[in-house]
Amino acid sequence: MKFPFSWFIGLRYTRAKRKNHFISFIALASMLGIALGVMVLITVMSVMNGFERELKERILGTVPHIIVGERGDGVKDWQALEQRITEEPTVVAVSPYIDSTAMFKSAYGGTEYGILQGIMPDREKQVSVIEDYMVTGSIDSLAAGEYGVVIGTAMAKNLGLWQGDKITVLVVEGSTVSPAGISPRYRRFTIQGLFETKSELDSRVALIHIGDAAKLLRKQDTVSALRIKVDDVLRAHVTSTRIRAMLGLDYWVSDWNRTQGPLFRAIQMEKNMMFILLTLIIAVAAFNIVSTMVMVVTDKQSDIAIMRTLGASPATVMKVFMVQGSVNGVFGTILGVISGVALATNLPDIVAWVETQFGIAMVPGDVYFIGFLPSELQSSDVVNITLAALGMSVLATLYPAWRASRTRPAEALKYE
């Protein structure tokens, strides 16, 4: 295969041994710096993508896409309201629920605070993915009058309970008021199942049948609100706007953008900022290419003069040193992409192994929304990072190559 003259000489200079080992060291450092920057950038972007994916699947799969309620004390005729809502073509399913803050106590003295939700199990599976995260049991086991409850594994662990154990639920709503004060209502429930979404829901939410919730909270003829699932969760705000206009001022409408939207916007902003900041690592390594090539041009003054004397144009000389300088960037980028893809792909397993071996929780579930380190490698990120690294590597060679093309043969060979 025949190479152009500038490519042949540039690649020859790259392979040639240098008398000045410091130049070789700087060239190696620049290549490793680019590789490190590319590897870190691919890994971090993959982790950010993984967090965004898990939050969408777990948080948006368990929280309502849209909530519709009647202004006042609950929805009195939810069947009629459901019929009106389902006229919207983007609505996939509707489920009523009753909720209230509650305190949960075990027979062993443990106490937890959270949200008690009364649901219709068959409808709940249509609007929520909670059934997909059941560790034991099922929400289908919740039946009116049997006073069963499904709780998260984190709450069960904190209370020292498991499936089949009894748990006492205390609520203030619907309590009896007497001259002696407020007497909270309470009821013992049997744990019918445990779910684990690896999010804060595992320690905050308990599910019971809507009939049991109505009796406990004294809401026989009303529900708290209707939970709505739409076909496109990312356009839930558009659907909620249309529902709000359709129902009028007698009802309030809220969607997940109001409750969880700031979280996802913050993640997107962090992804953009991390890309910009970590790209600076590659830029710093590219500056090493500049310094390396400046020293190479100074060291090759006589060679440049000879090439010019033999008829090489300034553009040809410039291409020679652009090729030589770009080689470090290309090899560094390739090395960084290979190591970054390998690390991003195996990062969850590596973190899990470290946690097992050293008994530490690198991503505690009680601190973060999810209790593990996710990773999702996207080809678009790899392509963008690769192009950015190659682009900066080529740009770093322009000034030294331009200086080489400005070399005057007579002055360079004056003392030879």
Secondary structure, 3 states (H helix, E strand, C coil): CCCCHHHHHHHHHHHCCCCCHHHHHHHHHHHHHHHHHHHHHHHHHHHHHHHHHHHHHHHHHHCCCEEEEECCCCECCHHHHHHHHCCCCCEEEEEEEEEEEEEEEECCCCEEEEEEEEECHHHHHHHCCHHHHEEEECHHHCCCCCCEEEEEHHHHHHHCCCCCCEEEEEEEEEEEEECCEEEEEEEEEEEEEEECCCCHHHHCEEEEEHHHHHHHHCCCCCECEEEEEECCHHHHHHHHHHHHHHHCCCEEEEEHHHHCHHHHHHHHHHHHHHHHHHHHHHHHHHHHHHHHHHHHHHHCHHHHHHHHHCCCCHHHHHHHHHHHHHHHHHHHHHHHHHHHHHHHHHHHHHHHHHHHHHCCCCCCCCCCCCCCCCCCCCHHHHHHHHHHHHHHHHHHHHHHHHHHHCCCHHHHCCCC
